[in-house]
Amino acid sequence: MTKYASKAHKAVARAIGYALTVGESFDAWSDFSAILSLRLTIRERAMLARAVLRSLPDDVLDLVLDSLNPAPEPVDPRITEAAIEYRRQQGLASFAEVRA
């Protein structure tokens, strides 16, 4: 490793060691993420993410994927189908456009 790895890869290897040593600290992993962004290419980060995701059990993987694609904002229950249809017929902006 010390003979053939690039300076950036050595820095990442040290940083993951530090993050693992600190353990459950959110700040340690947040800092590690910043180091990855600075030291690795997008492709290297993608391959690292792929390897990590493949190491997770299916039920945990589903939690991670759900966190990446959060559910849409809930619809206001006061908005009825009739109100939506009325706005459409009148050529008015949809409720989503009004809120944006």
Helices and strands as residue ranges (DSSP letters): H 7-22, H 26-39, H 42-55, H 58-68, H 81-89, H 95-99
